[in-house]
Amino acid sequence: MSLTLSASVIVQGVLTGLVYGLMALGLSVIFGIVRVVNFAHGEFAVLAMYIAYLLFFWLKLDPFLAALPIAALFFGVGYLLQRALINSFVARAEHDQFILMVGLAIVLVNGCLMIFGPEARHAELSYSLDSWLAGPLIIDAVRVYAAIGSLVVALMLLAFFRLTDTGTAIRACADNRLAAAIVGLDTRRLYALTFGLGLACVGAAGAMQTAIIDPNPSLAPGMTLLAFTVVIVGGLGSLIGALFAGILIGVAEALSSLVMAPSMKSLASFAVLVLVLVLRPQGLFGKGG
Amino acid sequence: MHPTLHRLLGQLDRRQRLAFLGLVGALILGPAFLDRYLMSIMILVFWYAAVGQAWNIMMGFCGQLSLGHCLYSGIGGYVAALLWVNYGIPPWLAAVPAMGIACACGIVIGWLAFRYDIGGVYFALLTIAFAEMARIAFDNWAGGGGAAGLFIPLIPAADAGLWTLSGGPLQFYYLMLGLAITSFVAAAALRASRLGHEWLAIREEPEAARALGIDIYRAKLAAIIVSAAITSLAGVFYAFYQRNLFPSDAFDVSRSIIMIMGPIVGGLGTLMGPVIGALILTPLGQILIALTERLVGHAVPGASLLAYGALLMVIISTNANGVWPGLSRRLGLAPRALR
């Protein structure tokens, strides 16, 4: 195995990892602030992939452009979902929330299965197979676009939380829900906004992934697990941590599918997860310890 | 009668005892009235009642959320099947190493997690991770059949019997019923024991439990070992009932999820919860499959599961504590203090 091949694979892992990072960012925001475990996260990603596929199929809309309207749509869906359904579960036990979200996940993935069938759909972009030579490295164009897109969305989200009043209010909710309510913040609205933002992330990530992976209902549970692994490796509530852990997992998967076999790649991410849980349970960027 | 059993029955009032013995009696007489199809559904009901009870010990009693229980049933099934297919060791003997290895897996997970007080969602993810690692390992291990699966050959009817777990539906009906009753009695006995009270204390208030001098680490490990042992024995029976094992099926996350839905829908932490949950959910899934076929005229992939998922959301939205606590009050079977 040559050094340049490994280097190419690592770069590819970093690029894929940024998309993982954005997907996990959505989960981390919901998990860290609303304190609800979104076990339907991967299912939402697959739904976004199918919508991007349909927009491409019908309107020839590029998945990277479709990411914007899909993110907006998912924001609305998330907002309404939190208001109408999930809000009444915020104070309930973890396992109740879990069953609710698993029910939602089953509905979503089987809805996709009924409409689109079990076989993967392929969106054939004019630049699907383009790649660049950067020195000795070979880099896929679609992965670069997806990575840049993910990074832009992630930075926008970070800026929103740091720079806007609403973002600050949401962070206050995360720190101390009771105190936030006492100083007059509308926590229900802020939770709904947060859930919307979380789904917008996964909507954008899913849409962009359509250019890399063919949408298929059976992808969903693995994506939920992957997003979870990334969030816990990065550290609950740390947005930078989610991005960094996404890259770490992306590289670990890419390297292990090169060294062992592609079917073994999720073994690598679980190995990283177990190591982190044992050595640093609060995650790489988590607070306290 | 066994003294523990006697003591447990003694805790029930007359009405509860009648209802309990009536239910067991009806189930024992069941095969006289059920056709082959209904028998196959009841076999699954008993199986899910047993593994639901095992999971209930960990989550309902001790408060540790495991989402990877397919690991134990899968390991149990694979170990027993491999020992039978390769060495001719009968499943009743092979069940001992099968349960041993499953318990060892539970100890490793418990050791990793409970030493550092990893709980809640973190623990849940760790259990999923181990189940997934087992799936990938068995997928890639040719000696265990790999992704193509492991098959337990049928035995000529003349030699078939209980000792080799190769009989017909009637044998498996009573076998699974026995398993469900055994796990129920074991859970009842454990809950009434000192260990059971330690579990409840840990579930309710871990810090207070520690202050009382309870060895939390040891008690949690005991919960995972008991749970793994029952689940793996159920896995042995299930493997010989199905007579095939696929990693993508035996170690699938959805298997773990179906296992735990029964106790949650039925009533977490209650003894009857897993039983009621299995009695509701297993037939419900079958009815939905039959109903979509009847309505559409052919099988629609995903349709029955979609309805199942939606119903699950409705049940959990309207029944905060599961079905059994409310149902038992209505039937006059709740503990006296709650009536």
Chai-1 contact restraints between the chains, C-beta under 6 A:
chainA,res_idxA,chainB,res_idxB,connection_type,confidence,min_distance_angstrom,max_distance_angstrom,comment,restraint_id
A,V37,B,V121,contact,1.0,0.0,6.0,A-B,restraint_1
A,H95,B,I264,contact,1.0,0.0,6.0,A-B,restraint_2
A,D96,B,I316,contact,1.0,0.0,6.0,A-B,restraint_3
A,I99,B,I264,contact,1.0,0.0,6.0,A-B,restraint_4
A,I99,B,I316,contact,1.0,0.0,6.0,A-B,restraint_5
A,L100,B,M313,contact,1.0,0.0,6.0,A-B,restraint_6
A,L100,B,I316,contact,1.0,0.0,6.0,A-B,restraint_7
A,V102,B,I257,contact,1.0,0.0,6.0,A-B,restraint_8
A,G103,B,G309,contact,1.0,0.0,6.0,A-B,restraint_9
A,G103,B,L312,contact,1.0,0.0,6.0,A-B,restraint_10
A,G103,B,M313,contact,1.0,0.0,6.0,A-B,restraint_11
A,I106,B,L305,contact,1.0,0.0,6.0,A-B,restraint_12
A,I106,B,G309,contact,1.0,0.0,6.0,A-B,restraint_13
A,V107,B,L306,contact,1.0,0.0,6.0,A-B,restraint_14
A,V107,B,G309,contact,1.0,0.0,6.0,A-B,restraint_15
A,V107,B,A310,contact,1.0,0.0,6.0,A-B,restraint_16
A,N110,B,G302,contact,1.0,0.0,6.0,A-B,restraint_17
A,N110,B,L305,contact,1.0,0.0,6.0,A-B,restraint_18
A,N110,B,L306,contact,1.0,0.0,6.0,A-B,restraint_19
A,G111,B,L306,contact,1.0,0.0,6.0,A-B,restraint_20
A,L113,B,P301,contact,1.0,0.0,6.0,A-B,restraint_21
A,L113,B,G302,contact,1.0,0.0,6.0,A-B,restraint_22
A,M114,B,G302,contact,1.0,0.0,6.0,A-B,restraint_23
A,M114,B,A303,contact,1.0,0.0,6.0,A-B,restraint_24
A,P221,B,V253,contact,1.0,0.0,6.0,A-B,restraint_25
A,F228,B,L125,contact,1.0,0.0,6.0,A-B,restraint_26
A,I232,B,L125,contact,1.0,0.0,6.0,A-B,restraint_27
A,L267,B,I136,contact,1.0,0.0,6.0,A-B,restraint_28
A,F270,B,A129,contact,1.0,0.0,6.0,A-B,restraint_29
A,F270,B,E132,contact,1.0,0.0,6.0,A-B,restraint_30
A,F270,B,M133,contact,1.0,0.0,6.0,A-B,restraint_31
A,L273,B,A129,contact,1.0,0.0,6.0,A-B,restraint_32
A,L277,B,I118,contact,1.0,0.0,6.0,A-B,restraint_33
A,L277,B,L126,contact,1.0,0.0,6.0,A-B,restraint_34
A,V278,B,L112,contact,1.0,0.0,6.0,A-B,restraint_35
A,P281,B,Y116,contact,1.0,0.0,6.0,A-B,restraint_36
A,P281,B,I118,contact,1.0,0.0,6.0,A-B,restraint_37
